[in-house]
């Protein structure tokens, strides 16, 4: 006796006591009678529930199979097979064999599935439910809590009927069976769950729809979202009840009211649009004559209904890769010639199948109650032409299968021909020969040599035949190995060719070793494969169609990642365009002509030159002019470790050089220890010669570079100053000044003569080594002479004074090229590899002798 027995006995005792209390409490006005009735009903319910629990606990799948909970799935399967053979009613005469066999089967249904076994181990299993599903919610173990079975009150436990168990789908079954099969027939899937009261309302409509569509060939499936959460996520559904359609691997959600007509129309809409072509007296000739291009037979269905029957559409979808389907409405006057030509009976649906002969059907069926099995068998037996063309490897595998030892041999008689009109008589003769030799062991096919060159080269030994050839072959292995033999004399369709081919086929059936040559056949080209652009367009169409469907029916849960991606891409795209547009407008805008609010004082008038340059916003960098006011703070008293990069320019070249200078040094403007300035040589013409005279090494390097550019040998002693006898134009020179350690690095500008824009001369004496200078000396004579003429003009202009020098100086279009190599020089400056020229002190802006501590200029 178990605990439930004692508990039930205790309840009955309490009920008896309550009955006694009720009899003695009549004087209380009958107040105890409702309590007495309630306790009686409670006792009855618990007794019934206890019996249910005991009955459920009597069945234990582990005990039936004789296994423990630690047994593996392989052990479960092994024991199941043994017990099934032992307790099968046909082999075991025991009276209880049938019941035991049922228990064994039920036990394996639970323990053979990993998910069901896990749920049973966790919650327990009520085997009265033939679906093998597990109870959750209130269905817990009895010792955990008191509960009532919902079936006692006739509450629906789920939205599905007991007969729906054969349609249940799991994740593995959906991906291994439903998805591949959806390319041959559509699937209608219902999503349900436990305690889904709304599922109860659609159950009658669903049952009627299944009874109507399943015999037509529509696949049916049911997914319990409570147990198959992974599959529900894959399908993209999270609500119950839901109905889905699956065709060609694509999932479509049903969004309309659940009515049988709507569900039927939903299935029809899932199918491709042009599965069945409407055929009339005007287009039937072209429809039947397309076998040569499509390489498929054609089927015509004659019926009196105006719309194409769903059964016919489903059959067309199942064989869409093999047969073309057409529909003839017998009620139209445009089809009268067709009906008369083929002698169609208008009282019953008729199907005609045509192959190469478009005047006479190859097969015909006629029946009032056209069933799916009849139509599929009719089409399946005639899904190839008499002599089909090998257009891809899949068709080659079906027509010429690989030899199997347990099956009869099959030989492929292959005609290698061409598409030119001269081959047409031979092709027609081969078709006639094949039609008269319909043996199961032979399959007649043909290929176009130009379309399948690798296959023809393997069989003909790379020989280009002048006429058609016939090859008999047998495939031996999946790797392409085959044995073959060519028919001697080729093929032109004459009677001699037919006789010779017939004799060799008879000899082959008597002696299979007649095929004495072997070859490895390559994979066939897919002649019917669409172009990549067409494939991309179709994929894009399906993708946007799905997006439109999700947007139309507000499937935001699935659309949020896609919408987030689209809006992010649009934001980045338009943001880039807007930024670029504003940047371009900023570059095109001329620099402001208004004076700054607090301009620094200079020697000239306030409006002559700004003390700072503001290049376009894209290459903004602060550049300060060295004046009598800023000279001390920006150079002489510059903080230790800081360097001031100074550009030497003139009034004429100021705008062009400052823009170029700003662009070249912009990438270095973020360095805190670098300062950028410019020196106007027209205002302070003696400062540059003074600093070079105070540093002989820099002067010699600068003079030596000029001699090399001029073509050879300077005059005078190399220790003499090169600037003592003539003024010099230092436009474009750049100096990196270390005010604390009193040294500088020198950048000499790129030459900008008539025939050179900077690529023919060296950059500075400190930026290039001896190898680059030797390379400069080996330039062509013609360019050197033109440079010499340019340099003579430059020298004369320098000796002519400041005004004359500006008149003959290079234009702004040429002068900005002087700084073409400044960026490379700045990189070497940051690396610390430039030569350093020391000075005893920094000269004043308007003095000619250096001083260690110059005084401010007046």
PEWOVEN-V264484 format. One record per backbone hydrogen bond with DSSP energy under -0.5 kcal/mol. CO is the residue of the C=O (numbers start at 0). NH is the residue of the N-H. E is the energy in kcal/mol with one decimal. If there is no record, write none. Layout:
<<CO:NH:E> <CO:NH:E>>
//
This chain:
<<1:5:-1.3> <2:6:-2.5> <3:7:-2.4> <4:8:-2.5> <5:9:-2.2> <6:10:-2.0> <7:11:-2.3> <8:12:-2.0> <9:13:-2.1> <10:14:-2.3> <11:15:-2.3> <12:16:-2.2> <13:17:-2.4> <14:18:-2.2> <15:19:-2.2> <16:20:-2.6> <17:21:-2.5> <18:22:-2.2> <19:23:-2.1> <20:24:-0.8> <22:25:-0.7> <24:27:-1.4> <24:29:-0.8> <25:28:-1.5> <29:32:-0.7> <29:33:-0.6> <30:34:-0.6> <31:35:-2.4> <32:36:-2.5> <33:37:-2.4> <34:38:-2.2> <35:39:-1.9> <36:40:-2.4> <37:41:-2.4> <38:42:-2.4> <39:43:-2.5> <40:44:-2.7> <41:45:-2.5> <42:46:-2.3> <43:47:-2.6> <44:48:-2.7> <45:49:-2.6> <46:50:-2.2> <47:51:-2.0> <48:52:-2.7> <49:53:-2.7> <50:54:-2.6> <51:55:-2.6> <52:56:-2.6> <53:57:-1.1> <54:58:-0.6> <55:58:-0.8> <57:59:-0.6> <59:63:-2.4> <60:64:-2.2> <61:65:-0.9> <61:66:-2.9> <67:70:-1.7> <71:75:-2.0> <72:76:-2.3> <73:77:-2.2> <74:78:-2.7> <75:79:-2.3> <76:80:-2.2> <77:81:-1.8> <78:82:-2.7> <79:83:-2.5> <80:84:-1.7> <81:85:-1.7> <82:86:-2.9> <83:87:-0.6> <87:90:-1.8> <87:91:-2.1> <90:92:-0.5> <93:96:-1.9> <95:99:-2.3> <96:100:-2.5> <97:101:-2.0> <98:102:-2.2> <99:103:-2.5> <100:104:-2.1> <101:105:-2.6> <102:106:-2.6> <103:107:-2.1> <104:108:-1.8> <105:109:-1.3> <106:110:-2.9> <107:111:-2.3> <109:112:-0.5> <111:113:-0.5> <112:116:-2.5> <113:117:-2.2> <114:118:-2.3> <115:119:-2.4> <116:120:-2.6> <117:121:-1.4> <118:122:-3.3> <118:123:-0.7> <119:123:-1.7> <123:134:-0.6> <124:126:-0.8> <125:128:-1.5> <127:129:-0.8> <128:131:-1.6> <135:138:-2.2> <137:139:-2.2> <140:143:-1.6> <140:144:-1.1> <148:151:-1.6> <148:152:-0.6> <149:152:-0.6> <149:154:-2.7> <150:153:-0.9> <156:194:-2.9> <160:163:-1.7> <161:164:-1.3> <162:165:-0.7> <163:166:-1.7> <164:167:-1.0> <166:221:-2.3> <169:173:-2.3> <170:174:-1.9> <171:175:-2.1> <172:176:-2.1> <172:177:-1.3> <173:178:-2.5> <176:180:-2.0> <177:181:-1.5> <179:182:-1.2> <180:183:-1.8> <180:184:-1.7> <181:247:-2.2> <185:218:-2.9> <186:188:-0.5> <186:245:-2.1> <187:220:-2.0> <188:243:-3.1> <189:191:-0.6> <189:222:-2.6> <190:240:-0.6> <190:241:-1.5> <191:224:-3.1> <192:158:-1.0> <192:195:-1.0> <194:196:-1.1> <195:199:-0.6> <196:199:-0.7> <196:200:-0.7> <197:200:-0.5> <197:201:-0.9> <198:202:-0.7> <199:203:-0.5> <201:205:-2.7> <202:206:-2.6> <203:207:-2.1> <204:208:-2.4> <205:209:-2.5> <206:210:-2.2> <207:211:-1.4> <208:212:-2.9> <209:213:-2.2> <212:215:-0.7> <212:216:-0.7> <212:217:-1.8> <213:216:-1.2> <218:187:-3.0> <220:189:-2.4> <221:168:-2.5> <222:191:-2.6> <222:224:-0.9> <223:226:-1.0> <223:227:-2.5> <227:231:-2.2> <228:232:-2.2> <229:233:-1.8> <230:234:-2.3> <231:235:-1.2> <231:236:-1.9> <241:190:-3.6> <242:253:-2.9> <243:188:-2.6> <244:251:-3.0> <245:186:-2.0> <246:249:-2.1> <249:246:-2.0> <251:244:-3.0> <252:254:-0.5> <256:258:-1.6> <258:262:-2.5> <259:263:-2.2> <260:264:-2.3> <261:265:-2.3> <262:266:-1.9> <263:267:-1.9> <264:268:-2.3> <265:269:-1.2> <266:270:-0.8> <267:270:-0.7> <271:274:-0.7> <274:324:-0.6> <276:326:-2.6> <279:283:-1.2> <282:286:-2.0> <283:287:-2.5> <284:288:-2.1> <286:289:-0.8> <287:290:-0.8> <288:291:-0.8> <289:293:-3.0> <290:294:-2.0> <296:323:-2.5> <297:353:-3.3> <298:325:-2.7> <299:301:-0.5> <299:351:-2.5> <300:302:-0.5> <300:327:-3.0> <301:349:-1.9> <302:329:-3.1> <308:312:-1.8> <309:313:-2.6> <310:314:-1.9> <311:315:-2.3> <312:316:-2.2> <313:317:-1.9> <314:318:-1.5> <316:319:-0.9> <318:321:-1.6> <318:322:-2.4> <321:296:-0.7> <323:298:-2.8> <324:276:-2.1> <325:300:-2.0> <326:278:-2.7> <326:328:-0.5> <327:302:-2.0> <327:329:-0.8> <328:331:-1.4> <331:334:-1.0> <332:335:-1.2> <333:280:-2.4> <334:338:-2.0> <335:339:-2.1> <336:340:-2.6> <337:341:-2.1> <338:343:-1.9> <343:345:-0.6> <344:347:-0.8> <348:366:-1.6> <349:301:-3.2> <350:364:-2.1> <351:299:-2.8> <352:361:-2.6> <352:362:-1.3> <353:297:-2.5> <355:357:-0.8> <356:354:-0.6> <362:352:-2.6> <364:350:-2.8> <366:348:-0.5> <367:369:-1.2> <370:374:-2.1> <371:375:-2.7> <372:376:-2.2> <373:377:-2.2> <374:378:-2.3> <375:379:-2.7> <376:380:-1.7> <378:381:-1.3> <379:382:-0.8> <384:387:-0.6> <387:445:-1.4> <388:390:-0.9> <390:526:-2.8> <391:395:-1.5> <392:396:-2.3> <393:397:-1.5> <394:398:-2.6> <395:399:-2.5> <403:406:-1.5> <410:412:-0.6> <410:442:-1.7> <411:413:-0.8> <411:472:-2.3> <412:444:-2.6> <413:415:-0.6> <413:470:-3.1> <414:416:-0.8> <414:446:-2.4> <415:468:-2.0> <416:448:-2.7> <419:422:-1.7> <420:423:-1.1> <422:426:-2.3> <423:427:-2.4> <424:428:-2.2> <425:429:-2.0> <426:430:-1.9> <427:431:-2.1> <428:432:-2.2> <429:433:-2.3> <430:434:-2.1> <431:435:-1.1> <433:436:-1.0> <436:438:-1.3> <438:441:-1.3> <440:410:-3.0> <442:412:-2.6> <443:387:-0.6> <444:414:-1.9> <445:389:-2.1> <446:416:-2.3> <446:448:-0.5> <447:451:-2.1> <451:455:-2.0> <452:456:-2.6> <453:457:-1.7> <454:458:-1.6> <455:459:-2.3> <456:460:-0.7> <456:461:-1.7> <459:462:-0.8> <462:464:-0.9> <467:490:-2.2> <468:415:-3.3> <469:486:-2.8> <470:413:-3.4> <470:472:-0.5> <471:484:-1.8> <472:411:-2.7> <473:482:-2.4> <474:402:-2.1> <476:479:-1.7> <479:520:-3.3> <480:475:-2.9> <480:476:-1.4> <481:518:-2.4> <482:473:-2.7> <483:516:-1.7> <484:471:-2.5> <486:489:-1.4> <490:467:-0.6> <493:497:-1.9> <494:498:-2.5> <495:499:-2.6> <496:500:-2.3> <497:501:-2.4> <498:502:-2.2> <499:503:-1.9> <500:504:-2.0> <501:505:-2.0> <502:506:-2.3> <503:507:-2.0> <504:508:-1.7> <505:509:-1.2> <506:510:-2.3> <510:513:-1.7> <511:514:-1.2> <513:515:-1.5> <516:483:-2.8> <518:481:-2.4> <518:520:-0.7> <524:526:-1.1> <525:528:-1.0> <530:534:-2.5> <531:535:-2.5> <532:536:-2.5> <533:537:-2.6> <534:538:-2.5> <535:539:-2.6> <536:540:-2.5> <537:541:-2.4> <538:542:-2.2> <539:543:-2.7> <540:544:-2.2> <541:545:-2.0> <542:546:-2.1> <543:547:-2.6> <544:548:-2.3> <545:549:-2.5> <546:550:-2.6> <547:551:-2.8> <548:552:-1.8> <549:554:-2.7> <550:553:-0.8> <553:555:-1.7> <554:557:-0.7> <554:558:-1.6> <555:559:-2.0> <557:561:-0.5> <558:562:-3.2> <559:563:-2.6> <560:564:-2.0> <561:565:-2.5> <562:566:-2.8> <563:567:-2.0> <564:568:-2.2> <565:569:-2.5> <566:570:-2.4> <567:571:-2.4> <568:572:-2.5> <569:573:-2.8> <570:574:-2.2> <571:575:-2.1> <572:576:-2.2> <573:577:-2.7> <574:578:-2.4> <575:579:-2.5> <576:580:-2.4> <577:581:-2.5> <578:582:-2.3> <579:583:-2.7> <580:584:-2.2> <581:585:-1.9> <582:586:-1.8> <583:587:-2.2> <584:588:-1.2> <595:598:-0.6> <604:607:-1.5> <610:624:-2.4> <612:614:-0.6> <612:622:-0.6> <615:618:-1.5> <616:619:-0.9> <622:612:-1.1> <623:677:-1.8> <624:626:-0.8> <626:630:-1.9> <629:633:-2.1> <630:634:-1.1> <630:635:-1.1> <631:636:-3.3> <634:637:-1.4> <638:641:-1.8> <642:644:-0.6> <642:674:-2.2> <643:645:-0.7> <643:736:-2.9> <644:676:-2.5> <645:734:-2.6> <646:648:-0.5> <646:678:-3.2> <647:731:-2.9> <648:680:-3.4> <649:653:-0.7> <652:656:-2.5> <653:657:-2.6> <654:658:-1.8> <655:659:-1.9> <656:660:-3.2> <657:661:-2.4> <658:662:-1.9> <659:663:-2.2> <660:664:-2.0> <661:665:-0.7> <664:667:-1.3> <665:668:-1.4> <667:670:-1.5> <670:673:-1.1> <672:642:-2.7> <674:644:-3.6> <675:623:-2.2> <676:646:-1.9> <677:625:-2.6> <678:648:-2.4> <678:680:-0.8> <679:682:-0.8> <679:683:-2.2> <683:686:-0.8> <683:687:-0.5> <684:688:-0.5> <685:689:-1.8> <686:690:-2.2> <687:691:-1.8> <688:692:-2.4> <689:693:-1.6> <691:694:-1.0> <694:698:-1.7> <695:699:-2.9> <696:700:-2.1> <697:701:-2.3> <698:702:-2.6> <699:703:-2.9> <700:704:-1.9> <701:705:-1.5> <702:706:-2.1> <703:707:-1.9> <704:708:-1.9> <705:709:-2.3> <706:710:-0.8> <706:711:-2.1> <707:710:-0.6> <716:719:-1.5> <720:723:-0.9> <727:729:-0.8> <729:732:-2.0> <732:647:-2.8> <733:746:-2.8> <734:645:-3.4> <734:736:-0.8> <735:744:-1.5> <736:643:-2.5> <736:738:-0.8> <737:741:-1.3> <737:742:-1.1> <741:838:-2.1> <742:737:-2.8> <743:836:-2.9> <744:735:-2.4> <745:747:-0.5> <745:765:-0.6> <746:733:-1.9> <763:766:-0.9> <763:767:-0.9> <768:772:-1.5> <769:773:-2.3> <770:774:-1.9> <771:775:-1.6> <772:776:-1.4> <773:777:-0.6> <774:777:-0.7> <775:778:-1.1> <779:783:-1.6> <780:784:-2.7> <781:785:-1.7> <782:786:-2.1> <783:787:-2.3> <784:788:-2.1> <785:789:-2.1> <786:790:-2.6> <787:791:-2.2> <788:792:-2.1> <789:793:-2.0> <790:794:-2.6> <791:795:-2.5> <792:796:-2.1> <793:797:-2.0> <794:798:-2.0> <795:799:-1.0> <797:800:-1.1> <800:804:-1.9> <801:805:-1.8> <802:806:-1.2> <803:807:-1.4> <804:808:-0.9> <810:813:-0.7> <810:814:-2.8> <811:815:-1.1> <813:816:-1.4> <814:817:-1.6> <815:818:-1.1> <816:819:-1.7> <817:749:-2.2> <818:821:-1.3> <820:824:-1.7> <821:825:-2.4> <822:826:-1.8> <823:827:-1.9> <824:828:-1.9> <825:829:-2.3> <826:830:-1.7> <827:831:-1.2> <827:832:-2.0> <827:833:-0.6> <835:837:-0.6> <836:743:-2.1> <840:842:-0.5> <843:846:-0.6> <848:843:-0.6> <850:853:-0.6>>
//
